[in-house]
Amino acid sequence: MLGSPDDQRVWPPKNPQDRYIGVDRGAFYLTENGYRPDLVLGDFDSISEMEKQKIKERVGSYIEVDPDKEDTDAELSLIYVMKHFDSEKVIVYGWSGGRLDHLMSILMIPLQPRFHNILEKIEFVNQTNSIKYYRPGVHKVVKEQNKTYCSVIGMTQVKLLSLGQGFKYQLDGADYDYPAALISNEFVAATANLSFKSGIIAFVQSRD
C-alpha cells in the first residue's frame, strides 16, 4: 500500500497467506483500517510523530530510511519484496492521485532492469483501473468482470504486435518505433490473445 492521496483507493482482501507492506503514509492507511502489515517501510516524512507511534504498535517489522536517498520508498519496497518474499503476485494499491511526477515515476518502476524478474508479477489496482506488464511472447489476457475497456500501452518500442481472437479491434503484426498507446479496445470474449516480439507492454483494464 503506497501513500498517495488516492480517492480511488481500494483495500486488499484480508487473506492469512498474503503479505502486506505499508509504504510511507500507506502504512498509516493500512493500520488505521484494521490491517497488521508484515512490514512498513519509508522515510515517513509525510506523517506525524503520533501517527508514526501508532504504526509501530501495530506492525511486524518497521524500517525507517533516510529521506536523502537515491531510491524512492516504492522502489525500496519492491527491492525488499524480491529479497524476502517468493510472491506469485505483487499488487500495488494507493498509487494514483496526488502529484503527477509521483504517478509517472511509479508506473515506470517495472521498466527498470533490476525489476525485470518480477515485471509480470506487478499489478497496479484502484477502483476503476488495473495495470499489468508483459514481456515479449504470446499471452492470454483475462477480462475483469467490472471493467469495460482494455488498452495496450507500449512502454517502449514494440515489434510485431498482434491483438487476436477475443478483442473487438484486432491487429496483425504491427511495429511501433515509439511508445504507442492503443486505447479503448474491448473484449468480446472472456479471454483474448495478445502477442509481440520485442518491447514491454502495459495492459490496462478500466471503466468510467
RAHU-V748163 format. One record per residue. N is the residue number from 0. RES is the residue in one small letter. D_LAST is the distance of its C-alpha to the last C-alpha in Angstrom with 1 decimal. Layout:
n->[N	N]
res->[RES	RES]
d_last->[D_LAST	D_LAST]
//
This chain:
n->[0	1	2	3	4	5	6	7	8	9	10	11	12	13	14	15	16	17	18	19	20	21	22	23	24	25	26	27	28	29	30	31	32	33	34	35	36	37	38	39	40	41	42	43	44	45	46	47	48	49	50	51	52	53	54	55	56	57	58	59	60	61	62	63	64	65	66	67	68	69	70	71	72	73	74	75	76	77	78	79	80	81	82	83	84	85	86	87	88	89	90	91	92	93	94	95	96	97	98	99	100	101	102	103	104	105	106	107	108	109	110	111	112	113	114	115	116	117	118	119	120	121	122	123	124	125	126	127	128	129	130	131	132	133	134	135	136	137	138	139	140	141	142	143	144	145	146	147	148	149	150	151	152	153	154	155	156	157	158	159	160	161	162	163	164	165	166	167	168	169	170	171	172	173	174	175	176	177	178	179	180	181	182	183	184	185	186	187	188	189	190	191	192	193	194	195	196	197	198	199	200	201	202	203	204	205	206	207]
res->[m	l	g	s	p	d	d	q	r	v	w	p	p	k	n	p	q	d	r	y	i	g	v	d	r	g	a	f	y	l	t	e	n	g	y	r	p	d	l	v	l	g	d	f	d	s	i	s	e	m	e	k	q	k	i	k	e	r	v	g	s	y	i	e	v	d	p	d	k	e	d	t	d	a	e	l	s	l	i	y	v	m	k	h	f	d	s	e	k	v	i	v	y	g	w	s	g	g	r	l	d	h	l	m	s	i	l	m	i	p	l	q	p	r	f	h	n	i	l	e	k	i	e	f	v	n	q	t	n	s	i	k	y	y	r	p	g	v	h	k	v	v	k	e	q	n	k	t	y	c	s	v	i	g	m	t	q	v	k	l	l	s	l	g	q	g	f	k	y	q	l	d	g	a	d	y	d	y	p	a	a	l	i	s	n	e	f	v	a	a	t	a	n	l	s	f	k	s	g	i	i	a	f	v	q	s	r	d]
d_last->[23.3	23.1	23.5	20.7	19.7	16.3	14.5	12.0	15.2	15.8	19.5	21.3	23.1	26.7	28.8	32.4	32.4	29.6	30.4	28.6	28.9	28.1	28.0	29.3	27.4	25.3	28.7	28.9	25.4	26.5	29.9	28.8	26.5	29.3	29.2	32.4	31.5	33.8	33.7	32.6	33.0	32.7	34.7	33.3	33.7	30.7	32.2	35.3	38.5	38.0	34.5	36.0	38.8	36.5	34.7	38.1	39.1	36.2	35.8	37.6	38.1	37.7	37.8	37.9	38.0	39.4	36.8	38.7	37.6	36.4	33.6	30.5	30.0	27.2	29.5	32.3	30.3	29.7	33.3	34.3	32.2	33.9	37.3	37.2	34.6	34.6	30.9	29.1	25.7	24.9	21.5	20.6	18.8	18.6	18.2	15.4	16.0	19.4	21.4	20.1	23.3	22.8	19.3	20.8	23.9	22.2	20.2	23.5	25.6	25.5	27.0	30.2	33.1	34.0	30.8	31.3	32.4	29.3	26.7	25.5	25.5	23.1	19.4	17.0	14.6	12.4	10.0	6.9	9.2	12.7	15.2	18.6	21.5	24.0	27.6	29.3	30.0	28.7	25.7	24.1	20.5	19.1	15.8	14.0	13.7	10.5	8.6	7.9	8.8	11.8	13.5	17.1	18.1	21.9	23.0	26.5	28.3	27.6	30.2	30.2	26.5	26.0	22.9	24.6	24.5	21.2	19.1	18.3	19.4	22.4	24.6	28.2	29.8	28.2	29.5	27.7	30.0	27.3	24.0	21.8	18.0	17.2	13.4	11.1	13.6	13.3	15.6	18.2	20.0	19.8	20.9	21.3	24.0	23.6	26.7	28.1	31.5	31.0	28.5	25.6	22.1	18.9	16.6	13.0	10.7	7.0	3.8	0.0]
//
